């Protein structure tokens, strides 16, 4: 069993969580334009977009609908390289969520031959 509240997870740990049927939500923290140009789509796991800049500026890190979906899930934050995702995951952990950043972001995901849409 993977510890669900660590700062980052790698591709192998992500896959292990999938096999354990953990409730996961992918939170793409890039701006809307980048998200719309393509994000990580994994069958059976919801992908939501909440730009990190908005998370920082709001009293509530997540919009109400997203917050409800994330309440009992492990959030995997995602950006292009992993840097913004780590900041977003830290912010979410401060707010009481279980959140980890995907190490290396989409760049590492693609380098490992994983698919996204």
C-alpha positions, 0 to 999 in steps of 0.5 A: 500500500502506498502512503497517500500523502507524500509530496510526489509520486512517480509513474510506478506508484501511480500505476500501483494506486490504480491497481489498488483501486484507490479513488484518484482524481487528476488535477491539472494545475496548468492554465486553461489553454494548456489544459485544453491543448491536451492533458492526462486522460486515464480510463476510470480516473476523472481529470479536472483543471484548476489553474494553480494561479487561481488556487493561490488567489482564492480563499478556497483552493478548489471550486465547490464542485471540485472540492466535493469530488476531491474530499475522499479521494487522493489528488494527483496534481499535474503540470508540464514539468512537475514544479507547479504541481508540487506547489499545488499539492503542498497547498492542497495538503495545507488545506487538508486534502490528500495530494501528491504531485506527479514527478516530472509532470506530463514531460516525464509521463510522455518520456515513459511512453505513457499515453494521454489525450 
